[in-house]
Amino acid sequence: MRFKIRGKIFIPMLVSLVALVVIIFVVLNYQLNRVSNEFIREIGQSKADEIDSAMSLAFREAESVSALFSRLPAVAEAYRVALSGNINDGASPESQRAREMLRANLSDMLDSFEAVRGEPLMLHFHLPNGRSLVRLWREKNFIRDGQWVDESDDISEFRQTVMQVNRSGRAVEGLEIGRGGFTVRSVLPVMDDRRNQLGSVEMLIEFEPIVEAAAAAEGHELLLYMNYDFLRIAQRLQDESRHPVIDNRFVKVSGTEDARINQLISSRLLERGTRELAVETAGNYSLSVFPVVDFTGNQVGVMAYVLDTSVEQALIRNLTITLLAIMAGLLILLLVVGQLTTNYAVIRPLKRINDFASKVSNGDLDQQLDVSSKDEMQDLAGSLQVMVDNLKEKIFEADEKTSQAREETEKAEQFRLKAEEAMKKAEQAQREGMLSAASKIEDIIESISSASEELSAQVEQASRGSEDQQQRTQETATAMEEMNATVLEVAKNASQAAEFSEEAQNNALKGSKTVQDAIKAIKQVQTAAEELKSKIAGLGQRAEGIGRIMTVIEDIADQTNLLALNAAIEAARAGEAGRGFAVVADEVRKLAEKTMNATKEVGESIQAIQEDVRNNAKSVDSTVESVKTATDLSNLSGQQLEEIVSLAERSSDQVRAIATASEEQSSASEEINRSVDDINRVAGETADVMAQSAQAISDLAKQASDLQSLVQEMKDQA
């Protein structure tokens, strides 16, 4: 199937644009659905928060009312009466009298509450053992076997709030399931004036009115479901006609009777709502489910919030249709623009190029292609025009080459005729030459046969001589090998002697070097000793100089002492006025005496140093003499070792000369041996060559015979 270029451009463009539009629509639709789901989730969360707020208000109200009755003297008096009897007996007379006391003493307050609120105050008192004392909103306490009885019934099995307050003595509030289902309760301990706990009191608020108030808006429905496990406690919910059971997992407590809405609430959706807030869309309704928890935080039910979102979904559908229309319009616009652009920029220039190519293919090479689109099409048209121009030039050149080839063909035909004529002449000359050559070859064959016979005899004689030479050479080689072994042994012994002599020479050289090093070290010691002697002499001179300086200092101290004494005398003469000067003169005198003493001590130390310096100088002189003696002895040892080294060198040179001569003799023997081997090998090769020559001469004679036969055939042919 052949596609035009318009289709090859348009179809991928169409597919790409459609795919782009579909992707954009899918993304936008996904975002709209996500926004819608988030909106539904936020509404569901808002409704859950609203119910939590309503329950918090109910808790506070119930707590406030219960607190009014938890410490009333009349309540405490009634409890003392009840506790005086057997509280484990539901029909205890004391408990009955306590109920009557509470009804009588609290009737005014109960009537006032009902008059204001329009509903009875649901106030319930409990005994410490978990039995109900009285429910004040009823004339009798509970129903037994379908009959109302006014006794204390046991509620300890399912009323955990009551049991917790009686055990801990602290208030508890929250949602709890009782015989009537979900109830908001605030339970407080009942105390006497001595803060002794007598029992507990609670105010009950029905949960269903809170749910109904939260679903009062049009299009909003709230359905309350209880976990099926609590149906044994909630006896009033056991009528399945009014409270249907869903998959033995949930029991409907309250909510709309609309069958369409009830069918939307599935067990699977409620199961999701037991863990967290979950949303789902079904037709024109949005469903939100979230868990209901009791006073301990345990999940006991599920709340389903149904919202009619038909208006919102209609808006989303309209928005989706609008987006589709806009995208379709954009798609059509892009296709039209692409089609026009393709037609102008590609199709029209290609049509011109196609027409030009068709005319050129029909032989019209004078056509001119003009495309001025200033793009690749213009470049293509220019290339085609250049190609046609080059084609015209090539055709012209081909015509010229054809003419030249025709001329060369004619010349070749002339040469062919001349060659045939020359061939005939050559054949004639060949026949004549063959006859002449055959005659000459016969003479040559006779000469070859005669020479071959003579050469064969000479080769045989040379072969016998080569065999004799090979035998004599083999004997000479054996003798040379024996002599070479003897020479090698001598060379080996001489070499070992040379090594021993060289080792002795090396040891003597090492000893000489060691002596030279010792001489150098002793000379260094001598030099250091002389330097030390010089420095000690200088030290003695400096010590004598210090002694002279100390003598001068001592003289100065004497003069200072005399001056101080004279000053003291003059100060004494001056009397009171010279007393201060006398003190200074006395201090100067004391300082002069200290200086004299110190100078004397320093002089004694310097004399000791000078004595030590003189002793050290004598020791250094002795050391220098000893070093000179050691140096002379070391020089003498060095000279003797040098003579030993010289003797060892001469001995080593002589031994080495013997070893060298032996090695050279061995090398010469080996060279002679190799030469003999070469002679033996050459003799063998000569014998082989002679044998081969004899064979070659025989073959030559045979070939001469064959050549004579060939000459005869040539004569016959000629």
PLY file of the C-alpha trace (Angstrom):
ply
format ascii 1.0
element vertex 718
property float x
property float y
property float z
element edge 717
property int vertex1
property int vertex2
end_header
0.00 0.00 0.00
1.42 3.37 -1.11
1.07 6.42 1.15
1.52 9.94 -0.06
3.83 12.22 1.83
0.84 14.27 2.95
-0.50 11.21 4.75
2.91 10.32 6.18
3.10 13.78 7.74
-0.58 14.22 8.62
-1.27 10.79 10.17
1.61 10.86 12.76
0.68 14.45 13.55
-2.95 13.46 14.03
-2.03 10.46 16.19
0.36 12.57 18.29
-2.17 15.35 18.82
-4.95 12.90 19.68
-2.64 11.10 22.12
-1.66 14.46 23.64
-5.31 15.49 23.99
-6.19 12.12 25.55
-3.29 12.38 28.01
-4.26 15.94 28.96
-7.89 14.90 29.39
-6.95 11.87 31.50
-4.68 13.99 33.70
-7.29 16.72 34.12
-10.02 14.18 34.80
-7.77 12.47 37.36
-7.09 15.80 39.04
-10.81 16.64 39.08
-11.63 13.26 40.62
-8.84 13.71 43.15
-10.11 17.17 44.06
-13.64 15.77 44.30
-12.50 12.94 46.57
-10.53 15.37 48.72
-13.60 17.56 48.92
-15.73 14.60 49.99
-13.07 13.53 52.49
-12.93 17.03 53.97
-16.72 17.11 54.26
-16.72 13.71 55.96
-13.94 14.80 58.32
-15.83 18.01 59.03
-18.96 16.03 59.87
-16.96 13.70 62.15
-15.46 16.75 63.88
-18.94 18.25 64.22
-20.24 15.13 65.95
-17.18 15.06 68.22
-17.84 18.68 69.17
-21.51 17.95 69.88
-20.51 14.99 72.04
-18.00 17.14 73.93
-20.75 19.66 74.67
-23.01 16.82 75.80
-20.24 15.47 78.07
-19.78 18.86 79.71
-23.53 19.31 80.19
-23.95 15.83 81.66
-20.97 16.36 83.95
-22.38 19.68 85.18
-25.77 18.19 85.96
-24.33 15.04 87.56
-22.08 17.17 89.75
-25.17 18.91 91.23
-26.44 15.62 92.64
-23.18 13.94 93.64
-22.92 15.67 97.05
-26.46 16.65 98.03
-27.26 15.82 101.70
-30.58 14.30 100.63
-28.76 11.97 98.22
-26.23 10.99 100.88
-29.05 10.28 103.37
-30.84 8.02 100.87
-27.60 6.11 100.21
-27.08 5.55 103.94
-30.53 4.01 104.10
-29.85 1.74 101.11
-26.44 0.70 102.38
-27.93 -0.24 105.74
-29.66 -3.17 104.06
-28.51 -5.99 101.75
-27.51 -4.22 98.56
-27.03 -7.55 96.75
-30.78 -8.16 97.13
-32.64 -6.41 94.35
-35.83 -6.36 96.42
-34.17 -5.03 99.58
-36.65 -2.86 101.57
-33.87 -0.43 102.43
-33.09 0.04 98.75
-36.77 0.54 98.01
-37.06 3.18 100.76
-33.94 4.91 99.39
-35.55 5.06 95.92
-38.65 6.63 97.32
-36.58 9.16 99.29
-34.67 10.19 96.16
-37.86 10.57 94.10
-39.49 12.64 96.80
-36.51 14.87 97.64
-35.50 15.53 94.01
-38.93 15.80 92.40
-38.94 19.61 92.35
-35.58 19.74 90.59
-36.63 17.08 88.11
-39.88 18.89 87.34
-38.03 22.19 86.83
-35.59 20.58 84.36
-38.40 18.95 82.38
-40.37 22.20 82.32
-37.40 24.12 80.90
-35.97 21.50 78.53
-39.16 19.81 77.50
-37.73 16.38 78.27
-37.16 14.45 81.50
-33.80 14.54 83.23
-32.25 11.11 82.72
-30.54 10.78 86.12
-29.38 7.37 87.29
-28.00 6.40 90.75
-25.94 3.21 91.26
-24.99 1.14 94.28
-21.31 0.35 94.98
-21.73 -3.26 93.82
-22.81 -2.24 90.31
-26.56 -2.56 90.78
-28.97 0.16 89.70
-30.50 2.03 92.66
-33.00 4.19 90.79
-33.65 5.66 87.31
-35.42 8.92 88.14
-36.99 9.48 84.69
-39.10 6.33 85.15
-41.89 5.51 87.57
-40.47 2.02 88.07
-36.88 0.98 87.71
-36.81 -1.65 84.89
-38.80 -4.26 82.93
-38.68 -7.93 83.85
-40.55 -10.48 81.74
-42.48 -7.68 80.11
-43.54 -6.14 83.43
-42.21 -2.99 85.07
-40.72 -3.67 88.48
-39.28 -1.25 91.04
-36.20 -3.16 92.19
-32.43 -2.90 91.89
-31.25 -4.69 88.71
-27.66 -5.86 88.16
-25.87 -3.82 85.48
-22.29 -4.69 86.48
-21.82 -7.03 83.53
-22.13 -4.40 80.79
-21.89 -1.02 82.55
-18.12 -0.65 82.73
-18.30 3.09 83.37
-20.19 2.48 86.61
-17.80 -0.24 87.75
-14.75 1.89 86.93
-16.05 4.88 88.95
-16.94 2.69 91.93
-13.45 1.16 91.86
-11.39 4.31 91.28
-13.56 7.02 92.80
-12.87 9.26 89.76
-15.33 10.62 87.21
-15.71 8.94 83.81
-17.42 10.33 80.72
-17.90 9.06 77.23
-20.02 6.96 74.92
-21.18 3.57 76.21
-23.56 0.93 74.93
-26.40 0.07 77.26
-29.72 -1.73 76.88
-30.99 1.10 74.70
-27.93 1.32 72.51
-25.46 4.22 72.31
-25.72 6.71 75.17
-23.58 9.66 76.21
-22.81 9.26 79.91
-21.10 11.27 82.62
-20.60 9.17 85.76
-19.42 10.77 89.04
-18.89 9.27 92.51
-21.48 10.09 95.23
-19.74 11.40 98.37
-20.94 12.19 101.89
-19.79 15.17 103.92
-16.73 13.17 105.01
-15.77 12.46 101.37
-16.62 8.79 101.70
-17.80 7.24 98.43
-21.35 5.89 98.73
-22.02 4.95 95.11
-22.22 6.76 91.76
-24.55 8.98 89.78
-24.80 9.62 86.07
-26.68 11.73 83.61
-27.61 10.10 80.33
-27.97 11.91 77.01
-29.36 10.00 74.06
-26.90 9.74 71.16
-29.49 9.58 68.39
-30.66 13.22 68.77
-27.04 14.34 68.34
-26.85 12.33 65.12
-30.18 13.65 63.88
-29.12 17.25 64.57
-25.92 16.75 62.55
-27.97 15.43 59.59
-30.65 18.11 59.68
-29.55 19.79 56.41
-31.29 18.86 53.16
-29.45 16.23 51.14
-27.48 15.10 54.19
-28.06 11.73 55.83
-26.30 10.20 58.85
-26.65 6.50 59.55
-25.40 4.95 62.79
-24.26 1.32 62.92
-23.24 -0.74 65.95
-20.87 -3.70 65.96
-22.87 -6.91 65.99
-20.95 -8.18 69.06
-22.79 -5.68 71.32
-26.30 -6.73 70.25
-26.59 -8.99 73.29
-26.31 -5.87 75.51
-28.49 -3.50 73.46
-31.71 -5.42 73.93
-33.88 -2.69 72.38
-32.00 -3.07 69.08
-32.73 -6.77 68.66
-35.79 -6.16 66.46
-34.39 -6.87 62.95
-37.39 -5.29 61.24
-36.40 -1.92 62.66
-32.69 -2.55 63.10
-31.46 -4.79 60.26
-28.26 -6.84 60.63
-25.66 -6.53 57.85
-23.59 -9.68 57.21
-23.57 -10.48 60.95
-21.04 -7.67 61.33
-23.09 -4.56 61.92
-26.52 -3.55 63.23
-28.26 -0.43 61.98
-29.12 1.80 64.97
-30.62 4.87 63.33
-30.83 6.70 60.02
-32.98 7.18 56.95
-35.39 4.52 55.76
-34.69 5.32 52.09
-33.97 1.94 50.49
-31.71 3.44 47.80
-29.41 4.98 50.40
-29.45 1.88 52.61
-28.39 -0.25 49.64
-25.36 1.98 49.09
-23.99 1.16 52.57
-22.20 -2.17 52.12
-20.48 -4.33 54.71
-17.19 -3.78 52.89
-17.50 0.00 53.19
-18.45 -0.24 56.88
-15.46 -2.51 57.46
-13.20 0.21 56.06
-14.86 2.70 58.39
-13.90 0.69 61.47
-10.24 1.70 60.98
-10.28 5.23 59.58
-12.19 7.79 57.61
-13.01 6.29 54.20
-14.81 7.89 51.24
-16.54 6.44 48.22
-18.73 7.69 45.38
-21.85 5.82 44.30
-23.94 7.46 41.60
-25.05 10.91 42.74
-24.10 10.21 46.34
-20.84 10.58 48.18
-20.31 8.23 51.11
-18.06 8.90 54.11
-17.65 6.39 56.91
-15.66 6.83 60.13
-15.36 4.87 63.39
-17.38 5.48 66.58
-15.39 4.88 69.79
-16.51 4.41 73.40
-15.15 5.99 76.58
-12.06 3.72 76.48
-11.19 4.62 72.87
-12.24 1.22 71.48
-14.18 1.09 68.21
-17.79 0.06 68.88
-19.61 1.28 65.78
-19.48 3.12 62.45
-21.05 6.38 61.35
-22.02 6.69 57.67
-22.45 10.16 56.18
-24.36 10.23 52.88
-24.23 13.45 50.85
-26.23 14.13 47.69
-23.58 15.48 45.29
-25.69 15.47 42.12
-25.24 19.23 41.69
-21.49 19.06 42.16
-21.18 16.06 39.84
-23.24 17.88 37.22
-20.81 20.79 37.46
-17.87 18.42 37.08
-19.52 16.77 34.06
-20.15 20.17 32.48
-16.56 21.16 33.16
-15.35 17.90 31.63
-17.49 18.41 28.52
-16.23 21.98 28.24
-12.65 20.79 28.49
-13.30 18.14 25.84
-14.83 20.74 23.55
-11.89 23.10 24.04
-9.40 20.30 23.42
-11.30 19.15 20.33
-11.30 22.73 19.02
-7.59 23.03 19.68
-7.03 19.67 17.98
-8.94 20.74 14.88
-7.16 24.10 14.83
-3.76 22.45 15.12
-4.64 19.97 12.37
-5.81 22.74 10.03
-2.72 24.83 10.73
-0.51 21.77 10.29
-2.24 20.88 7.03
-1.87 24.39 5.62
1.73 24.61 6.77
2.55 21.20 5.28
0.87 22.11 2.00
2.74 25.41 1.73
6.15 24.36 3.05
6.36 20.76 1.78
3.71 19.65 -0.73
3.92 22.57 -3.18
7.75 22.60 -3.36
7.77 18.80 -3.69
5.26 19.01 -6.57
7.55 21.43 -8.42
10.54 19.19 -7.76
8.57 16.13 -8.95
7.53 17.86 -12.21
11.14 18.93 -12.78
12.40 15.38 -12.17
9.79 13.90 -14.56
10.83 16.23 -17.39
14.50 15.50 -16.78
13.83 11.75 -16.81
12.18 12.19 -20.24
15.39 13.76 -21.56
14.59 17.44 -21.20
17.79 18.60 -19.53
17.22 22.29 -20.25
14.56 22.66 -17.53
15.15 25.18 -14.69
13.90 24.50 -11.12
12.97 27.61 -9.13
12.01 27.10 -5.43
12.35 30.16 -3.16
11.09 28.83 0.18
14.37 29.64 1.97
14.53 26.28 3.73
15.60 22.67 3.10
13.29 22.47 0.05
15.20 25.32 -1.58
18.47 23.50 -0.79
17.07 20.29 -2.31
15.94 22.12 -5.45
19.35 23.74 -5.81
21.06 20.36 -5.42
18.80 18.82 -8.11
19.53 21.71 -10.49
23.28 21.28 -9.94
22.87 17.52 -10.46
21.14 18.07 -13.84
23.81 20.57 -14.92
26.53 18.09 -13.99
24.62 15.36 -15.83
24.60 17.47 -18.98
28.37 17.95 -18.70
28.92 14.22 -18.14
26.79 13.33 -21.18
28.84 15.74 -23.30
32.05 14.20 -22.02
30.65 10.70 -22.71
29.92 11.65 -26.32
33.50 12.86 -26.76
34.85 9.64 -25.22
32.64 7.59 -27.58
34.13 9.36 -30.62
37.64 8.75 -29.37
36.84 5.07 -28.74
35.53 4.70 -32.29
38.78 6.12 -33.70
40.88 3.85 -31.51
38.85 0.83 -32.66
39.62 1.59 -36.30
43.33 1.89 -35.49
43.23 -1.42 -33.61
41.69 -3.15 -36.64
44.56 -1.95 -38.83
47.09 -3.20 -36.31
45.31 -6.58 -36.20
45.67 -7.06 -39.96
49.35 -6.17 -39.80
49.83 -8.62 -36.91
48.26 -11.49 -38.89
50.63 -10.87 -41.76
53.61 -10.78 -39.38
52.39 -14.03 -37.77
52.48 -15.83 -41.07
56.03 -14.65 -41.71
57.05 -15.74 -38.20
55.69 -19.24 -38.73
57.71 -19.62 -41.90
60.84 -18.41 -40.16
60.13 -20.74 -37.24
60.11 -23.79 -39.47
63.37 -22.81 -41.06
64.92 -21.99 -37.67
63.84 -25.33 -36.18
65.65 -27.30 -38.88
68.82 -25.27 -38.37
68.58 -25.55 -34.59
68.03 -29.29 -34.73
71.27 -29.75 -36.61
73.18 -27.68 -34.07
71.55 -29.47 -31.12
72.69 -32.87 -32.45
76.29 -31.67 -32.35
75.83 -30.38 -28.81
74.26 -33.67 -27.67
77.24 -35.64 -28.90
79.59 -33.30 -26.99
77.44 -33.59 -23.81
77.44 -37.40 -23.97
81.22 -37.55 -24.33
81.79 -35.05 -21.51
79.31 -36.87 -19.26
81.16 -40.14 -19.53
84.51 -38.47 -18.73
83.01 -36.47 -15.81
81.38 -39.58 -14.36
84.77 -41.30 -14.13
86.35 -38.28 -12.44
83.48 -38.02 -9.93
83.83 -41.63 -8.93
87.58 -41.15 -8.28
86.90 -37.98 -6.22
84.28 -39.82 -4.19
86.78 -42.48 -3.15
89.27 -39.77 -2.13
86.61 -38.04 -0.03
85.83 -41.22 1.85
89.56 -41.69 2.74
89.80 -38.07 3.82
86.72 -38.42 6.05
88.20 -41.46 7.83
91.55 -39.71 8.51
89.77 -36.61 9.71
87.68 -38.66 12.16
90.83 -40.10 13.74
92.38 -36.62 14.07
89.20 -35.31 15.76
89.33 -38.07 18.39
92.95 -37.23 19.29
92.16 -33.53 19.49
89.25 -34.20 21.87
91.57 -36.08 24.26
94.16 -33.28 24.15
91.42 -30.68 24.70
90.23 -32.49 27.88
93.79 -32.41 29.29
94.17 -28.72 28.49
90.82 -27.94 30.11
91.91 -29.67 33.35
95.12 -27.60 33.43
93.16 -24.41 32.75
90.73 -25.27 35.55
93.53 -25.78 38.11
95.26 -22.58 37.01
91.99 -20.69 37.24
91.42 -21.91 40.83
94.99 -20.89 41.76
94.33 -17.47 40.24
91.13 -17.16 42.27
92.98 -18.06 45.52
95.74 -15.59 44.72
93.19 -12.90 43.88
91.37 -13.55 47.17
94.65 -13.15 49.08
95.30 -9.95 47.18
91.80 -8.64 48.04
92.32 -9.44 51.74
95.68 -7.69 51.69
94.06 -4.69 49.98
91.34 -4.64 52.64
93.99 -4.76 55.39
95.94 -1.97 53.71
92.78 0.10 53.43
91.98 -0.54 57.08
95.48 0.59 58.09
95.12 3.69 55.91
91.77 4.45 57.60
93.43 3.94 61.02
96.26 6.30 60.03
93.69 8.90 58.94
91.78 8.48 62.22
95.01 8.76 64.28
96.00 11.86 62.31
92.57 13.34 63.05
93.09 12.52 66.74
96.54 14.13 66.57
95.07 17.23 64.94
92.30 17.39 67.56
94.87 16.96 70.35
97.00 19.78 68.95
93.90 21.99 68.67
92.99 21.08 72.25
96.52 21.94 73.36
96.27 25.29 71.61
92.85 26.00 73.16
94.11 25.01 76.64
97.05 27.35 76.20
94.64 30.11 75.20
92.48 29.25 78.20
95.52 29.61 80.47
96.30 32.99 78.96
92.69 34.14 79.45
92.77 32.87 83.06
95.95 34.89 83.68
94.25 37.93 82.13
91.27 37.43 84.44
93.73 37.19 87.38
95.25 40.52 86.39
91.76 42.05 86.13
90.86 40.65 89.55
94.04 42.24 90.97
92.91 45.58 89.57
89.42 45.05 91.04
90.99 44.19 94.41
93.05 47.40 94.27
89.92 49.37 93.44
88.10 47.74 96.38
90.97 48.70 98.71
90.87 52.27 97.49
87.06 52.31 97.85
87.37 50.99 101.42
89.88 53.75 102.28
87.64 56.37 100.68
84.65 55.06 102.64
86.68 55.17 105.86
87.77 58.73 105.17
84.16 59.66 104.36
83.00 58.17 107.68
85.62 60.18 109.54
84.54 63.38 107.78
80.89 62.59 108.50
81.68 62.10 112.18
83.34 65.49 112.24
80.29 67.04 110.59
78.16 65.85 113.45
74.41 65.62 113.02
74.52 67.02 109.49
76.84 64.26 108.27
74.97 61.38 109.88
73.19 60.42 106.67
76.41 60.61 104.70
78.08 58.44 107.36
75.45 55.77 106.81
76.09 55.82 103.04
79.85 55.72 103.59
79.42 52.75 105.91
77.36 50.93 103.24
79.99 51.68 100.62
82.69 50.35 102.95
80.74 47.16 103.53
80.25 46.79 99.78
83.98 47.29 99.24
84.76 44.61 101.82
82.32 42.21 100.11
83.93 43.01 96.78
87.40 42.32 98.22
86.22 38.99 99.67
84.54 38.01 96.39
87.60 39.08 94.44
89.78 36.98 96.70
87.54 33.92 96.16
87.49 34.48 92.41
91.30 34.83 92.45
91.65 31.53 94.27
89.28 29.88 91.73
91.27 31.32 88.84
94.53 30.03 90.36
92.92 26.56 90.62
91.76 26.84 86.97
95.27 27.88 85.88
96.75 24.90 87.73
94.23 22.57 86.04
94.99 24.14 82.67
98.72 23.55 83.12
98.07 19.91 84.14
95.74 19.42 81.13
98.34 20.96 78.84
100.90 18.46 80.09
98.42 15.59 79.55
97.64 16.84 76.05
101.37 17.04 75.27
101.75 13.43 76.39
98.71 12.43 74.30
100.13 14.20 71.24
103.43 12.30 71.62
101.53 8.99 71.94
99.45 9.80 68.86
102.63 10.60 66.90
104.11 7.25 67.91
100.88 5.43 66.89
100.89 7.31 63.60
104.47 6.25 62.84
103.66 2.60 63.67
100.52 2.73 61.51
102.51 4.19 58.61
105.04 1.38 58.96
102.21 -1.22 58.99
100.69 0.40 55.92
104.00 0.22 54.03
104.43 -3.47 54.92
100.85 -4.25 53.84
101.43 -2.38 50.57
104.48 -4.60 49.92
102.32 -7.68 50.69
99.68 -6.40 48.28
102.33 -5.82 45.61
103.66 -9.37 46.05
100.10 -10.77 45.95
99.38 -8.80 42.79
102.49 -10.14 41.04
101.66 -13.70 42.14
98.06 -13.30 41.04
99.16 -11.89 37.67
101.47 -14.84 37.07
98.81 -17.39 38.03
96.28 -15.52 35.94
98.68 -15.54 32.99
99.03 -19.33 33.37
95.23 -19.69 33.51
94.84 -17.40 30.52
97.40 -19.34 28.51
95.70 -22.62 29.43
92.33 -21.21 28.48
93.73 -19.90 25.19
95.31 -23.31 24.55
91.98 -24.94 25.35
90.22 -22.49 23.04
92.73 -23.22 20.29
92.23 -26.96 20.81
88.50 -26.51 20.64
88.89 -24.39 17.50
91.11 -27.10 15.94
88.58 -29.72 16.99
85.78 -27.68 15.41
87.87 -27.24 12.26
88.47 -30.98 12.10
84.75 -31.54 12.57
84.09 -29.04 9.78
86.61 -30.83 7.53
84.97 -34.15 8.37
81.54 -32.65 7.68
82.73 -31.06 4.42
84.28 -34.37 3.36
80.99 -36.12 4.04
79.12 -33.44 2.18
81.64 -33.70 -0.69
81.02 -37.45 -0.88
77.29 -36.80 -0.93
77.73 -34.15 -3.60
79.84 -36.50 -5.68
77.14 -39.14 -5.42
74.54 -36.57 -6.38
76.78 -35.37 -9.25
77.07 -38.92 -10.52
73.30 -39.21 -10.43
72.98 -35.80 -12.14
75.42 -36.87 -14.89
73.39 -40.03 -15.39
70.23 -37.94 -15.63
72.01 -35.57 -18.05
72.91 -38.48 -20.31
69.30 -39.62 -20.21
68.08 -36.10 -21.03
70.58 -35.89 -23.91
69.07 -39.07 -25.28
65.58 -37.61 -24.89
66.72 -34.39 -26.55
68.08 -36.36 -29.48
64.67 -38.02 -29.88
62.99 -34.59 -29.74
65.33 -33.25 -32.43
64.38 -36.15 -34.63
60.70 -35.29 -34.13
61.41 -31.65 -35.04
63.08 -32.77 -38.22
60.12 -34.93 -39.05
57.72 -32.04 -38.45
59.78 -29.65 -40.52
0 1
1 2
2 3
3 4
4 5
5 6
6 7
7 8
8 9
9 10
10 11
11 12
12 13
13 14
14 15
15 16
16 17
17 18
18 19
19 20
20 21
21 22
22 23
23 24
24 25
25 26
26 27
27 28
28 29
29 30
30 31
31 32
32 33
33 34
34 35
35 36
36 37
37 38
38 39
39 40
40 41
41 42
42 43
43 44
44 45
45 46
46 47
47 48
48 49
49 50
50 51
51 52
52 53
53 54
54 55
55 56
56 57
57 58
58 59
59 60
60 61
61 62
62 63
63 64
64 65
65 66
66 67
67 68
68 69
69 70
70 71
71 72
72 73
73 74
74 75
75 76
76 77
77 78
78 79
79 80
80 81
81 82
82 83
83 84
84 85
85 86
86 87
87 88
88 89
89 90
90 91
91 92
92 93
93 94
94 95
95 96
96 97
97 98
98 99
99 100
100 101
101 102
102 103
103 104
104 105
105 106
106 107
107 108
108 109
109 110
110 111
111 112
112 113
113 114
114 115
115 116
116 117
117 118
118 119
119 120
120 121
121 122
122 123
123 124
124 125
125 126
126 127
127 128
128 129
129 130
130 131
131 132
132 133
133 134
134 135
135 136
136 137
137 138
138 139
139 140
140 141
141 142
142 143
143 144
144 145
145 146
146 147
147 148
148 149
149 150
150 151
151 152
152 153
153 154
154 155
155 156
156 157
157 158
158 159
159 160
160 161
161 162
162 163
163 164
164 165
165 166
166 167
167 168
168 169
169 170
170 171
171 172
172 173
173 174
174 175
175 176
176 177
177 178
178 179
179 180
180 181
181 182
182 183
183 184
184 185
185 186
186 187
187 188
188 189
189 190
190 191
191 192
192 193
193 194
194 195
195 196
196 197
197 198
198 199
199 200
200 201
201 202
202 203
203 204
204 205
205 206
206 207
207 208
208 209
209 210
210 211
211 212
212 213
213 214
214 215
215 216
216 217
217 218
218 219
219 220
220 221
221 222
222 223
223 224
224 225
225 226
226 227
227 228
228 229
229 230
230 231
231 232
232 233
233 234
234 235
235 236
236 237
237 238
238 239
239 240
240 241
241 242
242 243
243 244
244 245
245 246
246 247
247 248
248 249
249 250
250 251
251 252
252 253
253 254
254 255
255 256
256 257
257 258
258 259
259 260
260 261
261 262
262 263
263 264
264 265
265 266
266 267
267 268
268 269
269 270
270 271
271 272
272 273
273 274
274 275
275 276
276 277
277 278
278 279
279 280
280 281
281 282
282 283
283 284
284 285
285 286
286 287
287 288
288 289
289 290
290 291
291 292
292 293
293 294
294 295
295 296
296 297
297 298
298 299
299 300
300 301
301 302
302 303
303 304
304 305
305 306
306 307
307 308
308 309
309 310
310 311
311 312
312 313
313 314
314 315
315 316
316 317
317 318
318 319
319 320
320 321
321 322
322 323
323 324
324 325
325 326
326 327
327 328
328 329
329 330
330 331
331 332
332 333
333 334
334 335
335 336
336 337
337 338
338 339
339 340
340 341
341 342
342 343
343 344
344 345
345 346
346 347
347 348
348 349
349 350
350 351
351 352
352 353
353 354
354 355
355 356
356 357
357 358
358 359
359 360
360 361
361 362
362 363
363 364
364 365
365 366
366 367
367 368
368 369
369 370
370 371
371 372
372 373
373 374
374 375
375 376
376 377
377 378
378 379
379 380
380 381
381 382
382 383
383 384
384 385
385 386
386 387
387 388
388 389
389 390
390 391
391 392
392 393
393 394
394 395
395 396
396 397
397 398
398 399
399 400
400 401
401 402
402 403
403 404
404 405
405 406
406 407
407 408
408 409
409 410
410 411
411 412
412 413
413 414
414 415
415 416
416 417
417 418
418 419
419 420
420 421
421 422
422 423
423 424
424 425
425 426
426 427
427 428
428 429
429 430
430 431
431 432
432 433
433 434
434 435
435 436
436 437
437 438
438 439
439 440
440 441
441 442
442 443
443 444
444 445
445 446
446 447
447 448
448 449
449 450
450 451
451 452
452 453
453 454
454 455
455 456
456 457
457 458
458 459
459 460
460 461
461 462
462 463
463 464
464 465
465 466
466 467
467 468
468 469
469 470
470 471
471 472
472 473
473 474
474 475
475 476
476 477
477 478
478 479
479 480
480 481
481 482
482 483
483 484
484 485
485 486
486 487
487 488
488 489
489 490
490 491
491 492
492 493
493 494
494 495
495 496
496 497
497 498
498 499
499 500
500 501
501 502
502 503
503 504
504 505
505 506
506 507
507 508
508 509
509 510
510 511
511 512
512 513
513 514
514 515
515 516
516 517
517 518
518 519
519 520
520 521
521 522
522 523
523 524
524 525
525 526
526 527
527 528
528 529
529 530
530 531
531 532
532 533
533 534
534 535
535 536
536 537
537 538
538 539
539 540
540 541
541 542
542 543
543 544
544 545
545 546
546 547
547 548
548 549
549 550
550 551
551 552
552 553
553 554
554 555
555 556
556 557
557 558
558 559
559 560
560 561
561 562
562 563
563 564
564 565
565 566
566 567
567 568
568 569
569 570
570 571
571 572
572 573
573 574
574 575
575 576
576 577
577 578
578 579
579 580
580 581
581 582
582 583
583 584
584 585
585 586
586 587
587 588
588 589
589 590
590 591
591 592
592 593
593 594
594 595
595 596
596 597
597 598
598 599
599 600
600 601
601 602
602 603
603 604
604 605
605 606
606 607
607 608
608 609
609 610
610 611
611 612
612 613
613 614
614 615
615 616
616 617
617 618
618 619
619 620
620 621
621 622
622 623
623 624
624 625
625 626
626 627
627 628
628 629
629 630
630 631
631 632
632 633
633 634
634 635
635 636
636 637
637 638
638 639
639 640
640 641
641 642
642 643
643 644
644 645
645 646
646 647
647 648
648 649
649 650
650 651
651 652
652 653
653 654
654 655
655 656
656 657
657 658
658 659
659 660
660 661
661 662
662 663
663 664
664 665
665 666
666 667
667 668
668 669
669 670
670 671
671 672
672 673
673 674
674 675
675 676
676 677
677 678
678 679
679 680
680 681
681 682
682 683
683 684
684 685
685 686
686 687
687 688
688 689
689 690
690 691
691 692
692 693
693 694
694 695
695 696
696 697
697 698
698 699
699 700
700 701
701 702
702 703
703 704
704 705
705 706
706 707
707 708
708 709
709 710
710 711
711 712
712 713
713 714
714 715
715 716
716 717
